[in-house]
C-alpha cells in the first residue's frame, strides 16, 4: 500500500458526460501527479501540482482540468467524455515535487459507453 | 524514433529462471533511471532507482545502466510466480520535470 488513495475505483458513464476523480496523496507529500494509462498509449503524464500550484503539464486535453486543494487532495475533472477517454487514471505523489520518485495510487478505471 | 523503447514481451519463464528486461532511450538529458512493477489492476510501484552507470542490486533484482549506449536493464534472479507482473522502465530529467515511461513488458513466471 503506497499510502495514496483514489476514489472511485470504477466509474462507468456515457459519452458527453463529466466526471471527477479524486486523489489523496501520502501523508506529508506536497506534490500530486495525474496519469492516464490505456492499452495503446501506455502510461502518459497529464499534469502535476505542487502545494496547490500547477507545476508541469503533459499530454492533457483541454477537456480535462485538475486542481489541488489546501488540504493537498487533488481532483481531475474530465468533461465532454469520448469513448477514447476510457482508461485507467492514476494519481501519484511525492514530497519535493521533483518527479524522480513517485508513489502511485490504485487508480480509477473509467469506462465511457 | 521514440524517446523510450521497451521490449514488448510478453515473457513467459519457468520458476527459478533469470529474467532480463530491457529499455533503450534516446534522450541524453535523462538523469534518473527507474523500474516500476505493476500487478494487474494495481498502480505501479517503484522497484529500483538509480542515477549512475553501473549495477545496483537489491535482493533478487539488479538494475543496470549504460549511459554511453543509452540502455538500461533489470535482471531478476530466481524468478518466482509472484514476480508475474508488467515491468515499466521510467526516466526523468530536470529539464522535462516529468517521468517518461516505457510501454511495459508483461512477465509471467510459471511454477
Backbone of each chain as ProteinMPNN parsed JSONL, in Angstrom:
{"seq_chain_A": "XXXXXXXXXXXXXXXXXXXXXXXXXXXXXXXXXXXXXXXXXXXXXXXXXXXXXXXXXXXXXXXXXXXXXXXXXXXXXXXXXXXXXXXXXXXXXXXXXXXXXXXXXXXXXXXXX", "coords_chain_A": {"N_chain_A": [[0.85, -1.194, 0.0], [0.726, 2.074, -1.055], [-0.01, 4.38, 0.244], [-1.267, 6.377, -1.083], [-4.459, 7.389, -1.962], [-7.314, 6.779, -4.02], [-10.415, 7.708, -5.388], [-13.432, 7.312, -7.322], [-13.111, 3.667, -7.41], [-14.014, 2.448, -9.711], [-15.679, 3.704, -12.572], [-18.423, 4.22, -14.539], [-19.737, 5.69, -17.353], [-21.476, 7.832, -19.695], [-20.953, 8.93, -23.108], [-20.156, 12.359, -23.582], [-20.632, 13.154, -21.014], [-19.599, 14.411, -17.733], [-17.042, 13.857, -15.369], [-15.567, 13.479, -12.097], [-12.527, 12.751, -10.661], [-10.894, 11.695, -7.714], [-8.102, 12.271, -5.556], [-6.038, 11.485, -2.835], [-3.002, 12.404, -1.501], [0.004, 10.766, -0.216], [0.583, 10.994, 3.282], [1.991, 14.026, 4.186], [3.136, 14.489, 1.709], [3.594, 16.898, -0.857], [3.217, 17.181, -3.527], [1.311, 16.285, -6.373], [0.579, 14.082, -8.996], [-0.976, 13.366, -12.106], [-1.891, 10.643, -14.176], [-2.648, 8.956, -17.241], [-3.532, 5.761, -18.288], [-3.677, 3.714, -20.974], [-4.369, 0.959, -23.21], [-3.245, 1.302, -25.742], [-1.682, 3.598, -25.543], [-0.059, 3.461, -23.332], [1.448, 4.52, -20.211], [0.757, 7.741, -19.538], [1.799, 10.959, -18.728], [-0.164, 13.498, -17.307], [-0.638, 15.92, -15.717], [0.843, 17.993, -13.153], [0.706, 19.035, -9.765], [1.926, 21.184, -7.245], [1.852, 21.827, -3.962], [-0.575, 23.165, -4.248], [-0.254, 24.668, -6.537], [-0.095, 24.661, -10.11], [2.44, 22.779, -11.601], [3.649, 21.348, -13.72], [2.828, 20.384, -17.064], [1.537, 17.815, -19.087], [0.499, 15.606, -21.569], [-2.234, 16.633, -21.591], [-5.622, 16.934, -22.325], [-7.68, 19.666, -23.49], [-10.229, 19.394, -22.573], [-9.927, 18.313, -20.148], [-9.242, 18.997, -16.73], [-7.579, 20.004, -13.715], [-7.131, 20.327, -10.156], [-5.559, 21.288, -7.079], [-6.245, 21.189, -3.724], [-6.329, 23.191, -0.635], [-6.01, 21.302, 1.455], [-4.407, 19.542, 0.244], [-5.411, 17.419, -1.243], [-6.37, 16.251, -4.498], [-8.22, 16.85, -7.497], [-9.296, 15.512, -10.567], [-10.853, 16.599, -13.363], [-12.904, 15.507, -15.914], [-14.367, 16.252, -18.922], [-17.049, 16.393, -21.392], [-16.962, 13.731, -22.31], [-15.432, 11.159, -24.255], [-15.45, 8.07, -26.141], [-12.829, 7.226, -26.362], [-11.645, 8.12, -24.07], [-11.803, 6.254, -22.182], [-10.044, 4.534, -19.794], [-7.39, 3.737, -17.457], [-6.895, 5.82, -14.72], [-4.357, 7.23, -12.956], [-3.131, 8.516, -9.903], [-0.298, 10.01, -8.46], [2.131, 10.68, -5.889], [4.614, 12.772, -4.292], [7.088, 14.212, -2.076], [8.884, 16.401, -2.579], [8.311, 17.349, -5.11], [9.94, 17.034, -7.218], [10.179, 14.976, -9.981], [11.307, 12.446, -9.828], [11.009, 10.224, -7.968], [8.08, 8.659, -7.414], [4.986, 7.858, -5.892], [2.434, 5.687, -6.445], [-1.141, 5.649, -6.614], [-3.985, 3.345, -6.411], [-5.528, 3.667, -8.648], [-8.209, 4.747, -10.861], [-10.659, 3.231, -12.703], [-12.001, 4.148, -15.649], [-14.811, 3.897, -17.629], [-16.236, 4.696, -20.615], [-19.256, 4.729, -22.192]], "CA_chain_A": [[0.0, 0.0, 0.0], [1.59, 3.245, -1.218], [-0.479, 5.496, 1.046], [-2.048, 7.258, -1.95], [-5.806, 6.848, -2.15], [-8.065, 7.318, -5.149], [-11.822, 7.326, -5.477], [-13.86, 5.946, -7.039], [-12.296, 2.627, -8.054], [-14.565, 2.249, -11.048], [-16.648, 4.71, -12.98], [-19.0, 3.947, -15.854], [-20.551, 6.838, -17.715], [-21.813, 7.896, -21.119], [-20.281, 9.983, -23.866], [-20.664, 13.697, -23.366], [-20.778, 13.45, -19.593], [-18.467, 14.962, -16.984], [-16.77, 13.115, -14.137], [-14.488, 13.988, -11.247], [-11.742, 11.738, -9.982], [-10.307, 12.296, -6.523], [-6.849, 11.67, -5.101], [-5.414, 11.988, -1.613], [-1.597, 11.996, -1.533], [0.58, 10.226, 1.012], [0.698, 11.981, 4.344], [3.214, 14.815, 4.117], [3.532, 14.799, 0.331], [3.066, 18.172, -1.33], [3.038, 17.163, -4.974], [0.407, 15.282, -6.923], [0.687, 13.894, -10.439], [-2.042, 12.568, -12.718], [-1.502, 9.885, -15.351], [-3.644, 8.149, -17.929], [-2.953, 4.535, -18.841], [-4.535, 2.964, -21.879], [-3.641, -0.15, -23.836], [-2.465, 1.71, -26.914], [-0.81, 4.739, -25.266], [0.79, 3.27, -22.17], [1.261, 5.422, -19.077], [1.03, 9.085, -20.029], [1.711, 12.024, -17.734], [-1.151, 14.52, -17.638], [-0.429, 17.206, -15.062], [1.407, 17.955, -11.803], [0.501, 20.15, -8.854], [2.8, 21.223, -6.087], [1.366, 22.711, -2.902], [-1.703, 23.956, -4.727], [0.024, 25.364, -7.792], [0.265, 23.82, -11.243], [3.894, 22.775, -11.761], [4.028, 20.853, -15.046], [1.731, 19.862, -17.872], [1.918, 16.844, -20.098], [-0.443, 15.447, -22.684], [-3.581, 16.768, -21.052], [-6.556, 17.546, -23.263], [-8.345, 20.872, -22.985], [-11.469, 18.958, -21.904], [-9.558, 17.829, -18.817], [-8.637, 20.004, -15.862], [-7.294, 19.483, -12.379], [-6.77, 21.305, -9.146], [-5.125, 20.767, -5.79], [-6.89, 21.986, -2.701], [-5.462, 23.497, 0.515], [-5.66, 20.113, 2.24], [-3.497, 18.837, -0.668], [-6.019, 16.438, -2.125], [-6.479, 16.759, -5.861], [-9.309, 16.332, -8.319], [-9.137, 15.567, -12.018], [-12.164, 16.733, -13.982], [-12.931, 15.107, -17.318], [-15.666, 16.666, -19.438], [-17.374, 16.035, -22.784], [-16.251, 12.461, -22.433], [-15.484, 10.396, -25.503], [-15.138, 6.651, -25.944], [-11.383, 7.092, -26.244], [-11.186, 8.518, -22.733], [-11.827, 5.063, -21.324], [-8.659, 4.224, -19.423], [-7.081, 3.809, -16.034], [-6.326, 7.099, -14.33], [-3.584, 7.093, -11.73], [-2.576, 9.649, -9.199], [0.937, 9.697, -7.747], [2.55, 11.815, -5.076], [5.893, 12.776, -3.59], [7.212, 15.36, -1.181], [9.619, 17.558, -3.076], [7.849, 17.873, -6.382], [10.81, 16.544, -8.28], [9.391, 13.835, -10.453], [12.022, 11.198, -9.965], [10.419, 9.118, -7.209], [6.659, 8.918, -7.219], [4.236, 6.759, -5.274], [1.18, 5.644, -7.192], [-2.363, 5.127, -6.049], [-4.512, 2.133, -7.056], [-6.15, 4.006, -9.918], [-9.651, 4.762, -11.138], [-10.94, 2.707, -14.047], [-13.109, 4.88, -16.278], [-15.379, 3.317, -18.841], [-17.185, 5.586, -21.284], [-20.072, 3.916, -23.104]], "C_chain_A": [[0.888, 1.248, 0.0], [1.209, 4.386, -0.29], [-1.256, 6.526, 0.234], [-3.421, 6.62, -2.163], [-6.501, 7.551, -3.304], [-9.501, 6.81, -5.069], [-12.447, 7.962, -6.696], [-12.906, 4.932, -7.677], [-12.718, 2.435, -9.495], [-15.603, 3.322, -11.319], [-17.124, 4.345, -14.381], [-19.93, 5.096, -16.182], [-20.762, 6.85, -19.226], [-21.037, 9.018, -21.8], [-20.965, 11.32, -23.623], [-20.775, 14.112, -21.916], [-19.487, 14.016, -19.0], [-18.307, 14.147, -15.705], [-15.628, 13.781, -13.385], [-13.832, 12.823, -10.529], [-11.001, 12.409, -8.83], [-9.069, 11.523, -6.085], [-6.419, 12.311, -3.788], [-3.969, 11.499, -1.572], [-1.187, 11.334, -0.215], [0.675, 11.347, 2.037], [2.045, 12.705, 4.239], [3.667, 15.171, 2.708], [2.844, 16.071, -0.141], [2.693, 18.142, -2.809], [2.165, 15.999, -5.408], [0.563, 15.273, -8.438], [-0.505, 13.061, -10.915], [-1.524, 11.924, -14.0], [-2.727, 9.181, -15.942], [-2.941, 6.926, -18.497], [-3.99, 3.826, -19.697], [-3.685, 1.922, -22.589], [-2.75, 0.34, -24.965], [-1.471, 2.827, -26.62], [0.118, 4.516, -24.079], [0.472, 4.28, -21.086], [1.706, 6.822, -19.494], [0.819, 10.106, -18.908], [0.722, 13.083, -18.198], [-0.785, 15.869, -17.038], [0.116, 16.986, -13.656], [1.025, 19.217, -11.044], [1.459, 20.034, -7.684], [2.262, 22.278, -5.119], [0.311, 23.691, -3.423], [-1.487, 24.654, -6.052], [0.357, 24.363, -8.902], [1.76, 23.916, -11.493], [4.313, 22.349, -13.17], [2.801, 20.281, -15.74], [2.281, 18.872, -18.883], [0.884, 16.815, -21.186], [-1.89, 15.546, -22.214], [-4.464, 17.51, -22.05], [-7.197, 18.78, -22.639], [-9.635, 20.535, -22.259], [-11.196, 18.475, -20.474], [-8.979, 18.992, -18.011], [-8.425, 19.383, -14.489], [-7.067, 20.636, -11.425], [-6.316, 20.581, -7.885], [-5.61, 21.73, -4.718], [-5.956, 22.247, -1.511], [-5.116, 22.29, 1.381], [-4.821, 19.127, 1.434], [-4.143, 17.703, -1.467], [-6.23, 17.083, -3.498], [-7.674, 16.122, -6.547], [-8.973, 16.523, -9.793], [-10.537, 15.559, -12.619], [-12.066, 16.423, -15.473], [-14.316, 15.441, -17.862], [-15.811, 16.286, -20.907], [-16.723, 14.709, -23.148], [-16.498, 11.773, -23.763], [-15.113, 8.95, -25.195], [-13.645, 6.45, -25.682], [-10.821, 7.531, -24.908], [-11.225, 7.355, -21.758], [-10.394, 4.616, -21.056], [-8.588, 4.091, -17.907], [-6.452, 5.16, -15.753], [-5.652, 6.928, -12.971], [-3.175, 8.46, -11.2], [-1.3, 9.159, -8.519], [1.314, 10.91, -6.909], [3.998, 11.663, -4.63], [6.021, 14.085, -2.822], [7.763, 16.587, -1.88], [9.077, 18.143, -4.362], [8.812, 17.622, -7.514], [10.274, 15.19, -8.689], [10.063, 12.493, -10.305], [11.41, 10.043, -9.193], [8.975, 9.452, -6.903], [5.984, 7.662, -6.694], [2.819, 6.802, -5.832], [0.028, 5.107, -6.355], [-2.868, 3.933, -6.837], [-5.247, 2.409, -8.361], [-7.666, 4.034, -9.892], [-9.83, 4.257, -12.56], [-12.182, 3.401, -14.578], [-13.537, 4.17, -17.547], [-16.418, 4.271, -19.383], [-17.937, 4.781, -22.332], [-20.798, 4.793, -24.125]], "O_chain_A": [[1.688, 1.46, 0.912], [2.023, 5.28, -0.055], [-1.842, 7.448, 0.801], [-3.518, 5.441, -2.505], [-6.31, 8.744, -3.538], [-9.76, 5.654, -4.733], [-12.04, 9.057, -7.084], [-11.992, 5.316, -8.406], [-11.883, 2.28, -10.386], [-16.306, 3.782, -10.419], [-16.317, 4.18, -15.296], [-20.807, 5.441, -15.39], [-20.277, 5.97, -19.938], [-20.533, 9.932, -21.147], [-22.185, 11.399, -23.478], [-20.989, 15.287, -21.616], [-18.449, 14.091, -19.656], [-19.285, 13.792, -15.046], [-14.838, 14.536, -13.95], [-14.496, 12.018, -9.877], [-10.539, 13.543, -8.952], [-8.992, 10.302, -6.221], [-6.437, 13.534, -3.649], [-3.733, 10.291, -1.604], [-1.934, 11.345, 0.764], [0.831, 12.515, 1.68], [3.1, 12.072, 4.207], [4.497, 16.063, 2.533], [1.665, 16.294, 0.136], [1.936, 18.99, -3.28], [2.264, 14.889, -4.886], [0.665, 16.321, -9.074], [-0.976, 12.168, -10.211], [-0.825, 12.55, -14.796], [-3.691, 8.862, -15.245], [-1.881, 7.039, -19.113], [-5.037, 3.398, -19.212], [-2.456, 1.984, -22.576], [-1.63, -0.144, -25.132], [-0.507, 2.997, -27.367], [1.011, 5.331, -23.85], [-0.628, 4.831, -21.037], [2.883, 7.056, -19.767], [-0.211, 10.106, -18.234], [0.764, 13.516, -19.349], [-0.636, 16.853, -17.763], [-0.109, 15.942, -13.043], [1.019, 20.317, -11.597], [1.76, 18.942, -7.202], [2.228, 23.468, -5.432], [0.311, 24.875, -3.084], [-2.435, 25.178, -6.637], [1.009, 23.347, -8.66], [2.299, 25.019, -11.589], [5.233, 22.931, -13.745], [1.876, 19.773, -15.108], [3.352, 19.072, -19.456], [0.439, 17.855, -21.672], [-2.678, 14.624, -22.427], [-4.099, 18.573, -22.553], [-7.25, 18.919, -21.417], [-10.089, 21.307, -21.415], [-12.124, 18.259, -19.694], [-8.305, 19.863, -18.561], [-9.024, 18.362, -14.154], [-6.839, 21.772, -11.838], [-6.649, 19.417, -7.66], [-5.401, 22.94, -4.81], [-4.914, 21.604, -1.39], [-4.041, 22.253, 1.98], [-4.557, 18.012, 1.884], [-3.473, 17.086, -2.295], [-6.261, 18.307, -3.627], [-8.083, 15.007, -6.222], [-8.441, 17.554, -10.202], [-11.31, 14.625, -12.406], [-11.251, 17.001, -16.192], [-15.324, 14.972, -17.333], [-14.845, 15.912, -21.573], [-16.03, 14.589, -24.158], [-17.598, 11.797, -24.315], [-14.546, 8.642, -24.147], [-13.255, 5.604, -24.877], [-9.636, 7.333, -24.641], [-10.733, 7.462, -20.635], [-9.63, 4.355, -21.985], [-9.565, 4.298, -17.187], [-5.563, 5.594, -16.485], [-6.278, 6.54, -11.985], [-2.917, 9.403, -11.947], [-1.236, 8.02, -8.057], [0.875, 12.027, -7.181], [4.535, 10.556, -4.596], [5.157, 14.957, -2.915], [7.193, 17.675, -1.793], [9.345, 19.301, -4.681], [8.524, 17.967, -8.66], [9.952, 14.356, -7.842], [9.452, 11.474, -10.625], [11.305, 8.949, -9.746], [8.69, 10.426, -6.207], [6.379, 6.543, -7.024], [2.108, 7.799, -5.712], [0.203, 4.233, -5.506], [-2.252, 3.542, -7.828], [-5.557, 1.477, -9.103], [-8.312, 3.435, -9.032], [-9.235, 4.782, -13.501], [-13.273, 3.26, -14.028], [-12.722, 3.881, -18.423], [-17.374, 4.617, -18.69], [-17.335, 4.22, -23.248], [-21.529, 4.279, -24.971]]}, "seq_chain_B": "XXXXXXXXXXXXXXXXXXXXXXXXXXXXXXXXXXXXXXXXXXXXXXXXXXXXXXXXXXXXXXXXXXXXXXXXXXXXXXXXXXXXXXXXXXXXXXXXXXXXXXXXXXXXXXX", "coords_chain_B": {"N_chain_B": [[12.004, 8.286, -34.249], [11.221, 6.755, -31.198], [11.256, 8.142, -27.905], [11.695, 6.452, -25.773], [12.194, 3.018, -25.805], [10.862, -0.114, -25.225], [11.234, -3.551, -24.782], [8.54, -5.428, -25.86], [7.562, -7.88, -24.971], [5.049, -10.452, -24.549], [6.815, -12.064, -21.821], [7.427, -15.382, -20.925], [8.388, -17.473, -18.436], [9.985, -20.238, -16.707], [9.663, -20.97, -13.211], [12.359, -19.921, -11.167], [14.054, -19.169, -13.182], [16.372, -16.862, -14.756], [15.612, -13.581, -15.447], [15.647, -11.098, -17.938], [15.056, -7.781, -18.522], [14.594, -5.059, -20.702], [15.388, -1.7, -21.768], [15.751, 0.917, -24.133], [16.889, 4.261, -24.724], [16.706, 7.6, -26.04], [17.262, 10.157, -25.248], [19.74, 12.128, -24.07], [19.602, 13.709, -21.862], [18.336, 12.508, -19.782], [18.393, 11.779, -16.368], [17.79, 10.208, -14.19], [16.984, 6.843, -13.539], [14.606, 4.374, -13.574], [12.792, 1.487, -12.443], [9.58, 0.257, -12.495], [7.106, -1.838, -11.075], [4.105, -3.352, -11.992], [1.292, -4.823, -10.913], [-1.553, -6.691, -12.058], [-4.356, -4.664, -12.472], [-3.567, -2.87, -10.562], [-1.763, -0.024, -9.137], [1.36, 1.286, -10.444], [4.416, 0.356, -8.798], [7.375, 1.518, -7.301], [10.372, -0.07, -8.008], [13.164, -0.203, -8.48], [15.786, 2.215, -8.44], [18.053, 4.425, -9.861], [20.902, 6.514, -10.639], [23.29, 6.53, -11.9], [25.704, 5.156, -14.198], [26.262, 1.627, -14.331], [25.84, -1.11, -12.026], [23.15, -1.836, -9.793], [22.126, -3.461, -6.966], [19.451, -5.217, -5.405], [18.421, -7.439, -3.374], [16.939, -10.029, -5.116], [16.93, -8.583, -7.398], [18.543, -6.725, -9.958], [19.56, -3.698, -11.202], [20.714, -2.297, -14.154], [22.621, 0.171, -15.743], [23.663, 1.707, -18.675], [24.964, 4.413, -19.736], [26.399, 5.323, -21.893], [25.647, 3.747, -24.01], [23.0, 4.184, -23.886], [21.083, 2.541, -22.527], [19.159, 0.478, -20.47], [18.724, -2.08, -18.041], [16.88, -4.608, -16.301], [17.456, -7.188, -14.133], [16.183, -10.219, -12.97], [16.735, -12.547, -10.588], [16.358, -16.054, -9.849], [13.541, -16.283, -10.378], [10.137, -15.904, -9.343], [6.72, -17.065, -9.119], [5.288, -14.958, -8.012], [6.504, -12.78, -9.102], [5.275, -12.292, -11.434], [4.047, -9.897, -13.479], [3.646, -6.609, -14.926], [6.4, -4.841, -16.103], [7.769, -1.684, -15.97], [9.955, 0.563, -17.451], [11.349, 3.709, -16.505], [12.087, 7.172, -16.884], [13.712, 10.195, -15.971], [14.25, 13.7, -16.261], [15.543, 16.838, -15.21], [15.013, 18.925, -16.895], [12.735, 18.207, -18.319], [11.023, 17.709, -16.235], [9.242, 15.633, -15.723], [8.133, 12.241, -15.566], [9.066, 9.822, -17.932], [7.689, 7.046, -19.331], [8.342, 3.657, -20.326], [6.649, 1.359, -22.557], [6.105, -0.96, -21.231], [6.721, -4.314, -20.149], [5.237, -7.403, -20.124], [5.453, -9.946, -17.802], [5.366, -13.378, -17.153], [5.694, -15.825, -14.769], [5.888, -19.162, -14.473], [4.973, -21.934, -12.407]], "CA_chain_B": [[12.452, 7.389, -33.187], [10.596, 7.004, -29.909], [12.193, 8.557, -26.865], [11.96, 5.258, -24.976], [11.754, 1.771, -26.419], [10.93, -1.223, -24.288], [10.844, -4.846, -25.348], [7.124, -5.551, -25.507], [7.152, -9.16, -24.419], [5.205, -10.905, -23.161], [7.798, -13.072, -21.495], [6.93, -16.469, -20.092], [9.567, -18.217, -17.998], [9.716, -21.148, -15.584], [10.126, -20.552, -11.894], [13.785, -20.129, -10.965], [14.818, -18.638, -14.315], [16.874, -15.483, -14.707], [14.861, -12.771, -16.401], [16.283, -9.85, -18.358], [14.121, -6.816, -19.1], [15.467, -4.048, -21.289], [14.867, -0.474, -22.388], [16.697, 1.857, -24.704], [16.382, 5.624, -24.727], [17.447, 8.447, -26.974], [17.478, 11.48, -24.674], [20.924, 12.175, -23.208], [19.331, 14.526, -20.672], [17.772, 11.706, -18.693], [19.332, 11.749, -15.249], [17.409, 9.176, -13.245], [16.507, 5.66, -14.251], [13.797, 3.63, -12.63], [11.944, 0.37, -12.846], [8.342, 0.106, -11.736], [6.379, -3.093, -11.258], [2.665, -3.121, -11.931], [0.444, -6.003, -10.923], [-2.798, -6.479, -12.767], [-5.387, -3.853, -11.831], [-2.971, -2.111, -9.459], [-0.896, 1.063, -9.562], [2.792, 0.957, -10.498], [5.186, 0.555, -7.572], [8.795, 1.696, -7.589], [11.15, -1.264, -7.702], [14.589, 0.133, -8.455], [16.044, 3.62, -8.771], [19.487, 4.697, -9.926], [21.213, 7.702, -11.419], [24.62, 6.438, -12.492], [26.002, 3.94, -14.96], [26.721, 0.53, -13.489], [24.844, -2.021, -11.481], [22.626, -1.645, -8.443], [21.492, -4.717, -6.584], [18.542, -5.216, -4.26], [17.878, -8.791, -3.275], [16.997, -10.787, -6.367], [16.835, -7.638, -8.511], [19.709, -5.919, -10.306], [19.333, -2.703, -12.252], [21.954, -1.976, -14.862], [22.505, 1.353, -16.597], [24.789, 2.004, -19.545], [24.63, 5.715, -20.308], [27.069, 5.52, -23.192], [24.833, 3.046, -25.013], [21.612, 4.571, -23.633], [20.466, 1.225, -22.38], [19.024, 0.035, -19.092], [18.197, -3.436, -17.9], [16.524, -5.127, -14.978], [17.615, -8.631, -14.045], [15.524, -10.865, -11.838], [17.286, -13.892, -10.363], [15.488, -16.999, -9.146], [12.204, -15.699, -10.535], [9.048, -16.538, -8.621], [5.39, -16.742, -9.678], [4.864, -13.645, -7.516], [7.117, -11.743, -9.946], [4.437, -12.113, -12.626], [3.557, -8.52, -13.471], [4.185, -5.783, -16.008], [7.534, -4.047, -15.64], [7.869, -0.431, -16.715], [11.115, 1.408, -17.223], [10.953, 5.117, -16.414], [13.219, 8.081, -16.988], [13.397, 11.563, -15.552], [15.272, 14.735, -16.335], [15.076, 18.091, -14.636], [14.521, 19.78, -17.965], [11.365, 17.818, -18.621], [10.272, 17.684, -14.983], [8.198, 14.629, -15.741], [8.591, 10.884, -15.814], [8.738, 9.219, -19.216], [7.604, 5.607, -19.121], [8.284, 2.719, -21.423], [5.323, 0.778, -22.765], [5.92, -2.059, -20.289], [6.906, -5.709, -20.559], [4.473, -8.296, -19.262], [6.207, -11.144, -17.435], [4.646, -14.461, -16.482], [6.582, -16.857, -14.234], [5.01, -20.291, -14.182], [5.586, -22.913, -11.484]], "C_chain_B": [[11.77, 7.762, -31.869], [11.658, 7.344, -28.881], [12.604, 7.369, -25.99], [11.398, 4.053, -25.71], [11.918, 0.665, -25.396], [10.463, -2.481, -24.971], [9.42, -5.164, -24.914], [6.746, -6.824, -24.777], [5.917, -9.654, -25.158], [6.299, -11.971, -23.028], [7.145, -14.128, -20.614], [8.112, -17.343, -19.722], [9.188, -19.181, -16.88], [10.251, -20.57, -14.289], [11.609, -20.88, -11.738], [14.649, -19.561, -12.08], [15.345, -17.239, -13.998], [16.167, -14.718, -15.822], [15.631, -11.487, -16.693], [15.26, -8.967, -19.051], [14.931, -5.602, -19.54], [14.713, -2.837, -21.826], [16.027, 0.29, -23.008], [16.057, 3.239, -24.723], [17.253, 6.49, -25.617], [17.844, 9.787, -26.371], [18.648, 11.471, -23.694], [20.685, 12.943, -21.913], [18.733, 13.727, -19.524], [18.82, 11.51, -17.6], [19.062, 10.601, -14.285], [16.708, 8.058, -14.001], [15.808, 4.751, -13.249], [13.133, 2.433, -13.283], [10.749, 0.325, -11.892], [7.754, -1.258, -12.058], [4.897, -2.793, -11.087], [1.933, -4.45, -12.009], [-0.876, -5.651, -11.584], [-3.796, -5.704, -11.907], [-4.874, -3.108, -10.597], [-2.154, -0.958, -10.027], [0.554, 0.613, -9.628], [3.454, 1.202, -9.141], [6.665, 0.603, -7.937], [9.575, 0.487, -7.099], [12.624, -0.925, -7.523], [14.766, 1.557, -8.953], [17.547, 3.825, -8.801], [19.738, 5.912, -10.79], [22.584, 7.61, -12.095], [24.749, 5.157, -13.305], [26.541, 2.878, -14.006], [25.558, -0.292, -12.999], [24.421, -1.611, -10.085], [21.813, -2.867, -8.089], [20.582, -4.525, -5.376], [17.875, -6.582, -4.205], [18.04, -9.539, -4.578], [17.007, -9.881, -7.605], [18.144, -6.881, -8.7], [19.324, -4.978, -11.432], [20.681, -2.336, -12.842], [21.701, -0.788, -15.767], [23.8, 1.506, -17.389], [24.469, 3.304, -20.27], [25.261, 5.91, -21.68], [26.285, 4.859, -24.309], [23.362, 3.4, -24.891], [20.733, 3.326, -23.52], [20.36, 0.919, -20.9], [18.381, -1.34, -19.061], [17.808, -3.692, -16.446], [16.656, -6.634, -15.047], [16.904, -9.139, -12.796], [16.102, -12.268, -11.728], [16.272, -14.744, -9.634], [14.039, -16.505, -9.19], [11.132, -16.571, -9.885], [7.712, -16.218, -9.296], [4.886, -15.374, -9.211], [5.51, -12.48, -8.275], [6.296, -11.484, -11.207], [3.735, -10.769, -12.553], [4.028, -7.85, -14.756], [5.275, -4.892, -15.426], [7.716, -2.858, -16.569], [9.197, 0.239, -16.407], [10.632, 2.862, -17.221], [12.199, 5.986, -16.322], [12.771, 9.473, -16.573], [14.571, 12.49, -15.811], [14.68, 16.023, -15.786], [14.473, 19.009, -15.676], [13.083, 19.478, -18.32], [10.457, 17.965, -17.406], [9.069, 16.75, -15.069], [8.836, 13.276, -16.004], [8.144, 10.442, -17.195], [8.794, 7.716, -19.024], [7.75, 4.848, -20.435], [6.899, 2.095, -21.484], [5.042, -0.393, -21.827], [6.145, -3.414, -20.931], [6.136, -6.585, -19.581], [5.255, -9.58, -19.056], [5.29, -12.134, -16.738], [5.667, -15.506, -16.049], [5.699, -18.026, -13.818], [5.727, -21.334, -13.34], [6.116, -24.123, -12.244]], "O_chain_B": [[11.744, 8.928, -31.478], [12.802, 6.898, -28.969], [13.742, 7.302, -25.524], [10.26, 4.073, -26.179], [12.973, 0.521, -24.778], [9.437, -2.496, -25.651], [9.126, -5.169, -23.719], [5.75, -6.867, -24.056], [5.745, -9.299, -26.324], [6.646, -12.667, -23.982], [6.408, -13.81, -19.68], [8.772, -17.897, -20.601], [8.193, -18.973, -16.186], [11.188, -19.771, -14.291], [12.064, -21.959, -12.119], [15.868, -19.482, -11.929], [14.847, -16.541, -13.115], [16.13, -15.149, -16.975], [16.195, -10.872, -15.788], [14.666, -9.364, -20.054], [15.843, -5.168, -18.837], [13.57, -2.935, -22.273], [17.137, 0.305, -22.476], [14.833, 3.368, -24.736], [18.399, 6.148, -25.909], [18.686, 10.486, -26.934], [18.56, 10.878, -22.619], [21.473, 12.84, -20.974], [18.637, 14.231, -18.405], [19.962, 11.133, -17.863], [19.977, 10.085, -13.644], [15.959, 8.283, -14.95], [16.366, 4.409, -12.206], [12.941, 2.379, -14.498], [10.894, 0.351, -10.67], [7.891, -1.763, -13.172], [4.488, -2.082, -10.169], [1.952, -5.121, -13.04], [-1.268, -4.487, -11.661], [-4.042, -6.058, -10.753], [-5.646, -2.76, -9.704], [-1.881, -0.905, -11.226], [0.94, -0.337, -8.947], [3.097, 2.139, -8.427], [7.141, -0.167, -8.771], [9.461, 0.074, -5.945], [13.248, -1.314, -6.537], [13.995, 2.042, -9.781], [18.244, 3.438, -7.863], [18.883, 6.3, -11.587], [22.984, 8.54, -12.796], [23.995, 4.203, -13.116], [27.189, 3.19, -13.007], [24.437, -0.181, -13.495], [25.221, -1.107, -9.297], [20.913, -3.262, -8.83], [20.898, -3.775, -4.452], [16.893, -6.84, -4.901], [19.151, -9.671, -5.091], [17.083, -10.37, -8.732], [18.773, -6.451, -7.733], [18.828, -5.401, -12.477], [21.653, -2.097, -12.125], [20.694, -0.737, -16.474], [24.895, 1.441, -16.83], [23.785, 3.3, -21.293], [24.698, 6.598, -22.532], [26.263, 5.357, -25.434], [22.553, 2.962, -25.709], [19.799, 3.105, -24.291], [21.327, 1.071, -20.154], [17.601, -1.705, -19.941], [18.332, -3.083, -15.513], [16.054, -7.284, -15.901], [17.015, -8.56, -11.715], [15.98, -13.077, -12.648], [15.431, -14.235, -8.893], [13.401, -16.335, -8.151], [11.215, -17.799, -9.883], [7.596, -15.199, -9.977], [4.143, -14.708, -9.931], [5.107, -11.329, -8.108], [6.593, -10.559, -11.963], [2.92, -10.536, -11.661], [4.723, -8.459, -15.569], [5.089, -4.267, -14.382], [7.805, -3.006, -17.788], [9.531, 0.461, -15.243], [9.632, 3.195, -17.856], [13.22, 5.588, -15.76], [11.627, 9.876, -16.787], [15.73, 12.124, -15.611], [13.477, 16.265, -15.885], [13.548, 19.772, -15.395], [12.299, 20.387, -18.592], [9.279, 18.301, -17.529], [8.001, 17.056, -14.539], [9.92, 13.174, -16.579], [6.997, 10.655, -17.588], [9.816, 7.172, -18.606], [7.345, 5.318, -21.499], [6.081, 2.277, -20.583], [3.889, -0.782, -21.643], [5.808, -3.637, -22.094], [6.35, -6.522, -18.37], [5.671, -10.225, -20.018], [4.531, -11.767, -15.841], [6.422, -16.016, -16.876], [4.865, -17.897, -12.921], [6.917, -21.592, -13.52], [6.662, -25.044, -11.635]]}, "name": "protein", "num_of_chains": 2, "seq": "XXXXXXXXXXXXXXXXXXXXXXXXXXXXXXXXXXXXXXXXXXXXXXXXXXXXXXXXXXXXXXXXXXXXXXXXXXXXXXXXXXXXXXXXXXXXXXXXXXXXXXXXXXXXXXXXXXXXXXXXXXXXXXXXXXXXXXXXXXXXXXXXXXXXXXXXXXXXXXXXXXXXXXXXXXXXXXXXXXXXXXXXXXXXXXXXXXXXXXXXXXXXXXXXXXXXXXXXXXXXXXXX"}
